Structures are given as structure tokens and as C-alpha cells.
Amino acid sequence: VKDSSQLQTNMTRINDVMAKTITSSNTDLEQLFETIKKGAPSFTAAGQSIESFNALAGAMANAGIKGTDSGTALRNIMLRIAQPTGEAAKVIKRLGVRTQDSSGNFRDVIDILADFEKGLVGMGTAQRTAALATVFGARTVTGINVLLATGTDALREYRKSIEESTGAAAKMAGIIRGTLMNRLKALKSAAIEVGFKFIEGFTGKAGGAITDFTEKLRKFDVESIVKGIGKAFKILKPWLKAAYDVFSKLKYILPFLRRLR
């Protein structure tokens, strides 16, 4: 029961976080799912919160990087700072960036980005780009630049708003339901109005024709037709019987005719 209750709590939290991210950034549910699918596992492995991940994903989305693109960028960022090697490790050390705490655990990702902010101060654009490309790879430079341009103070503030998003999913669902019900009511009203117009038009233009057709059906002499069919059957009956006899005997004659060929 405890596990079930905890699962429900976690699901509610995830729904609220996603609802807040969607309503506060330039992304939608499908794109956010793609971002999470690509990037979230590496953040989870590094002990980062879902709120931190969504704050970075939302910031990237506002800059036009979303879906699998932002997911891939976030995954690469985390993987590159998790195991820096060679020149990347040297650059990280030179910039004064600490990725782990005294216990060997990952520091908060926004705190790590704050170290990069400080270390890059005073660098020219070429030096800055070269340093970031060395650490994160050329394909991820755009993504990391977006986060640094957003600023770690803004990222922390955004994350806080996501952390305080309890009830966001329920609120969004209520808005959607209200909007949908209003649209359905409008559709129903329009359909009824069109229906009345159709009935009015049909009654005016086709009402007379229907009345005439009904009267003709009432006057139609079905009995005479039935009697005529009966007489015709009596006349044709002998011919039909003769034809049946001929065809029934053909099955015996056909094999003999085939042998003559």
C-alpha cells in the first residue's frame, strides 16, 4: 500500500512538472516527451532532479531547441561533465569547475553551470567557443551556450517555479475540459440551428412533392399486378418444366458428346 501511495505521489509530481514546463515554455507534450526520452536517463543516473532537467529543457525550448535535439544536447552535456578526459579535463580544471562534492557525488547541475559562467568571464568569443567545444563537443556548443546565455540565476528561478507547480496538471486539465465543453456546446448549437434550417427549407420545397408521392402510392393497384403475375406464371409453367427436363438430361449426354470429339 505504501509503495502504491508513493507511486501515485510520484506520478502526480511528474504530471505537475510536465504541465508547468509545457505551459511556461515554447514546447508541447510530444516534444517534451522526446526531450525526456533522450536526455533524462543521464540526469537521473547523475542524481539530478526532474525539476532541474525540465528547467534546462524549458530554457532550450524557448531558444528553439526542443524535442530530440534538446534531449540529445542535455544528454551530451551531462555525459561530458561526468567523465571528462584529456583536453576536456584540463579545460574544466582551468576554468575552476567542480563537478563533484566531497563525497564523490554529482553537484547540482545548475551549480556546475555557474562555475562555467565564472570561469568564462573575460574570455573573447573565440576563446569561449573553443573552450566549450573542447569540453562538450562541437555539436553541443549551441545548447550549452543557450543555457549560459539564459543565466544560472534565471535557471534557478525557473526551477523554483517548477518545484512549486503542485496542482498544475489538474489546473491544465480543468482548462482543457472547460474549453472543450464550450466548443462542444457551440457545435451542438450550430448543428441544431442548421437542422432547423434544413427542415424549414425541405418542408417548403419538397413538402408538396412528398405529399403527391404519398397519394400516388395509396392509389396504386397492387392487386391487379399480383393477378397479372399469377396468370403469366400459369402460361409459362409448362415451358419452364420442359426446359428443366432438358437441362437435367444434359448431364448424361455431355460426357458422350465429349468422347465423340
N, C-alpha and C positions, 0 to 999 in steps of 0.2 A: 504493500500500500504506500509505504514511504517512497519507494522508487518511482511508483506511478505518479505520485504527487509531485515529486521533483522533476520528472519528465514533463509534466503538464506546465510546471512553473518555467522550465527552460524553454519550452515551445512558445509560451506566451511572451517571454522575453525576446526571443528571436523574432517573432512576428512584429512586436513593437519596434524593435531596432530597424527591421527592414522597412516597415511602414514609415518611420521617421526619415530614413535615408531617402526613400522614394519621393516623399513629399517636400524634402528640403534640398534636393539636388537635381541636376539635369540628367536623370536616369529613370528607367521604368523597371518593373518587376522582372521581366525577362532578361534585360541587360544586367541587372544586379545579380541574378542567379548565375549568369555566365561568369561574372567577375568573381563571385564566391567560389564557384566550381574550380576555377583556375588558381586563384590566389589564396583562399582561406586555409587550405591544409598546411601550408608552410608557416602561416601565422599561428595556427593552433599548436603546431609542433614546437614553436618558439615561445609558447606560453602567453601569447598576446590575446587581448580580449576581442570579442566580436564588435564591440563599440569602437575600438581603435581601428580595426580593419575597415569598418563601414565609414568611419570619418575620412580615412585616406581615399577610399573608393569614391565617396561623395565629392571630395575635393577634385579628384581626377575627372570625374564626370562633368563637373562644372567647367572644366577646361576642354571638354570634348573627347576625353579619353575614357571609354566605357566598354562594357561587355568583356569579351575575351582579351581585348587589348589592355585594359586596366588590370584585369586579373593576372595576365602574364607579367606585366610590369611590376606589380606588387609581389608576386612570387619571386621574381628575379632579385628585387631589392632585398627581400628577406634572406634569400639563399646566399647572396653575395656578401652580406654583412655577417652571416652565420659562419662561413668558412673562408675568410679572405686569405689568398695565397700570393706569394711573390710580390710583385709591384703593388698590388691592391692592398696588401697588408702594410706595406711601407707607407703608402699614402694615408691610410687610416690612422696609423701611428703619428705621422707628421701633422695631421690635422687635429690631433688630440681627441679623437673619437674613441669612446669606450662603449663596447657592445655588451659587456658582461658586468655583473655586480661581483661583490667579494665572494659570493657563494658559487660563482660559476654559472649563474642563471642569466638569461637574456634580460637586459634592461628594457624599460618601456620604449616602444618603437619611436614615439614622438620625442622622448628624451634623447634618443640616439640621433634623430634628425636635428635636434637642437645643437648637438655637438658639431655636426656638419656645418650648420649655419655659422657658428662661431669660427670654426676653422677656415671657412672660405672667405671670411671678411678681409677686404683689402686686395683680393686677387682680381686680376683682369679677366675678362670674359673668356679669353683663350685658355688661360691657366685653369680657370674654374671648370670649363668644359673638359679639359684634358684630365683633370683630377677625378671628376665624376665618372668619365668614361672608363678610366683605369679601374675604379672600384666597382662600378655597376654594369659596365659593358655599354658599347655604343648604342645598342637598341633600347636601352632602358634610361638613357640620359634624359630624354624628354619627360618621362614620368617623374623622375626624381626632381627635375627642375620645377615641375608644376607644384610639387609638394613644398619645396623650399621657397618658391615664389609666394605660395599661399601663406607661409609663415607658421612656425610651430605654436605661437600664441593663438592664432586663429584656429589651428587644428585642435588644440586643447579645448577651446571654447566650443567648437563644433562637436567634439566628442562628448563634452559635458551635456550638451543639449540632447544628444542621442541616448546618453545614460539616463536622462530624466524623461525618457519617452514612454513611460508606463501608460498604457491605455491608448497609445497611438493607433494600434491596429484596429481596436474596437471603434475608435472615432472615425477612422477612414472607412471602415465597413458601413458605419451608420450613414456617412455622407453618400457613399455609393448607393446604398439601399434607397435613401431619400431621393436621390437624383433619378434612379431607375424607376421608382414608383411614380414620380412626377411625369416622367416620359411615357410610362405605360398608360397613365390616366389621360394624357394628351392624345396618345394614339387611339385609345378607346373612344374618346370624344370625337376625334376626327372620323373614325370608322363609322360611328353611329350617324354622324352628320351626312357622310357620303351615302350610307344606306338609305336614309330618308329621301335624299335627293334622287337616288336611283328608283326608289319605289314610286315617288311622285312622277318622275319622267316616264317610267314604264307604264304606269297606270294611265297617264294621259295619252301616250302614243300607241300603246299596244293593247290597252284595255278593250277597245272595240273589236279588234281582231280576235282576241281570245274569246269574247262573248259569241261572235259569229261562228267560230270553230266549234265551240261547245254545242250550239244549237244544231249544227250540221251533224255532229256525232249522235245527238239524241234522235234525229230523224233518219239516221242510217238504217236501212232494212237488212239486218243480219240474217233473218230467217230465209229470205229469198236466196242469199248466197249459199247458205247451208244446203238448201234443197237442190240448187244447181249442181253443187259438188257431188251430192248423192247420186243424181241422175247420171252425171258424167262417169262416175265410178262403175255404175251398173253396166254402162255401154262398154267400157274399157276392160272390164273384168275378164271376159273370155280371151281377149288378146293378150292380156298380161299373163294368164295361165299358160297359154300356148308358148309364149316367149320363155317362160320359166322352164317348161318341159324341154325345149330345145337346148337351152344352156346347160341344164342338168345332165343331158346326154352327151354333151361335147367332151366331158372329161374321159369318156370311154373311147371316143372316136379319135381325139388328138394324138394319142400315142401311136395308133395305127397309121395315121397320116404322116407322122414324122418318119416312120420306117420306110414308107413309100418314097420319100425324098432320097 
